[in-house]
Amino acid sequence: MKTTLPVFYFLLFMSIIACNNSGDGGKEDDKKHPAQVTQTDSLMNGIMDDHDAGMGKMGKLSTMKNNVQKVIDSIEKLPLQTQTALAPYKENLNNLIKELQYAKEEMNKWMDEFNMDSAINNAEQRLKYLSEERVKVSKVREDIFNSLQKADSFIKPKF
């Protein structure tokens, strides 16, 4: 009985996976119901991809900002002579906190201003709007990733 229970769960798990995976990656369904992918759809997908990538790092932005602030706080507890020697490094850390905060604020601002249904009844205006928003959200995503990469290089030990 002890060995049949794990085998049962394994078989159940495998059958669930098999039911959810048709083996063709969904291509058969695409042939039955071809979806027209318009330029508008493509832009919206790109916007959502950049948004999702940026949002996936928002928690890390806050964590990294807190970690950088801890380093600054530690520097401020050092003897005055050491603080003076570390002043350029501390200034870079303060600028880094500003960059992390800016990236976070820009994502929030973009989300507040983005209108998913803008000009939905006017294809030309919608295409223009989505093109502009794609540029904006791509920059926001880039700012998030760049500030995180910079923070990693500033506070991770280099051995």
C-alpha positions in Angstrom: 0.0 0.0 0.0 2.9 2.4 0.8 4.3 2.0 -2.7 1.1 2.2 -4.6 0.1 5.6 -3.2 3.1 7.4 -4.6 2.7 5.6 -7.9 -1.0 6.6 -8.0 -0.1 10.3 -7.4 2.6 10.1 -10.0 0.2 8.7 -12.6 -2.4 11.3 -11.7 0.1 14.1 -12.1 1.3 12.8 -15.4 -2.3 12.4 -16.7 -3.1 16.0 -15.7 0.0 17.2 -17.6 -0.9 15.1 -20.6 -4.4 16.5 -20.7 -3.1 20.1 -20.5 -0.5 19.6 -23.2 -1.7 18.6 -26.6 1.9 18.1 -27.7 1.6 20.6 -30.6 2.0 23.7 -28.5 -1.5 24.8 -29.4 -0.7 25.0 -33.1 -3.6 22.7 -34.0 -6.0 25.2 -32.4 -4.4 28.0 -34.4 -5.1 26.2 -37.6 -8.8 25.7 -36.7 -9.3 29.3 -35.6 -6.7 31.5 -37.2 -6.4 34.7 -35.3 -5.8 37.9 -37.2 -3.0 39.7 -35.6 -3.2 43.3 -36.4 -0.6 46.0 -35.9 -2.8 47.3 -33.0 -2.8 43.8 -31.4 0.9 43.5 -31.9 1.5 46.9 -30.2 -0.9 46.1 -27.4 0.9 42.8 -26.8 4.3 44.6 -26.8 3.0 47.2 -24.3 1.7 44.4 -22.0 4.9 42.5 -22.3 7.0 45.6 -21.3 4.5 46.4 -18.5 4.6 42.9 -17.1 8.4 42.8 -17.2 8.6 46.1 -15.4 5.9 45.2 -12.8 7.7 41.9 -12.1 10.6 44.0 -10.8 8.7 46.5 -8.7 9.2 44.6 -5.5 12.9 44.3 -6.2 13.1 48.1 -6.8 11.8 48.7 -3.3 14.0 46.0 -1.8 17.1 47.4 -3.6 16.3 50.9 -2.5 16.1 49.8 1.1 19.4 47.9 0.8 21.1 50.9 -0.7 19.7 53.1 2.2 21.1 50.6 4.7 24.5 51.0 3.2 24.2 54.8 3.4 23.0 54.5 7.0 26.1 52.3 7.8 28.4 54.9 6.2 26.9 57.6 8.4 27.7 55.6 11.5 31.4 55.4 10.6 34.1 57.8 12.0 34.1 61.2 10.4 37.4 60.6 8.6 36.1 57.5 7.0 32.8 59.2 6.1 34.8 61.9 4.4 36.8 59.3 2.4 33.5 57.6 1.4 31.7 60.8 0.5 31.9 60.2 -3.3 30.6 56.7 -2.9 27.8 57.9 -0.7 26.9 60.5 -3.2 26.7 57.8 -5.9 24.4 55.8 -3.6 22.2 58.8 -3.0 21.9 59.2 -6.8 21.1 55.5 -7.1 18.3 55.8 -4.6 16.9 58.7 -6.8 17.2 56.5 -9.9 15.4 53.6 -8.2 12.6 55.9 -7.0 12.3 57.6 -10.3 11.9 54.2 -12.1 9.2 53.2 -9.7 7.4 56.5 -10.0 7.5 56.4 -13.8 5.9 53.0 -13.9 3.1 54.2 -11.6 2.7 57.4 -13.6 2.5 55.4 -16.9 0.0 53.0 -15.5 -2.2 55.9 -14.2 -2.1 57.6 -17.5 -2.4 54.6 -19.9 -5.9 54.2 -21.4 -6.3 50.7 -22.8 -9.5 51.8 -24.6 -8.2 55.0 -26.1 -9.6 55.8 -29.5 -11.0 52.3 -29.8 -13.4 53.4 -32.5 -10.7 55.2 -34.6 -8.1 52.8 -35.9 -5.7 55.5 -37.1 -5.7 57.4 -33.7 -5.5 54.1 -31.8 -2.5 53.0 -33.7 -0.8 56.3 -33.1 -1.7 56.3 -29.4 -0.5 52.7 -28.9 2.8 53.4 -30.8 3.5 56.3 -28.5 2.6 54.3 -25.4 4.9 51.4 -26.5 7.8 53.9 -26.6 6.9 55.2 -23.2 6.5 51.8 -21.5 9.7 50.5 -23.1 11.6 53.4 -21.6 10.0 52.7 -18.2 11.0 49.0 -18.4 14.5 50.0 -19.5 14.8 52.5 -16.6 13.7 49.8 -14.1 16.1 47.2 -15.4 19.0 49.7 -15.7 18.6 51.1 -12.2 18.4 47.5 -10.8 21.5 46.5 -12.6 23.4 49.6 -11.4 22.2 48.9 -7.8 23.5 45.3 -8.1 26.9 46.5 -9.2 27.1 49.1 -6.4 26.1 47.0 -3.4 27.2 43.5 -4.3 30.6 42.5 -3.1 33.2 41.9 -5.9 35.4 39.0 -5.1 
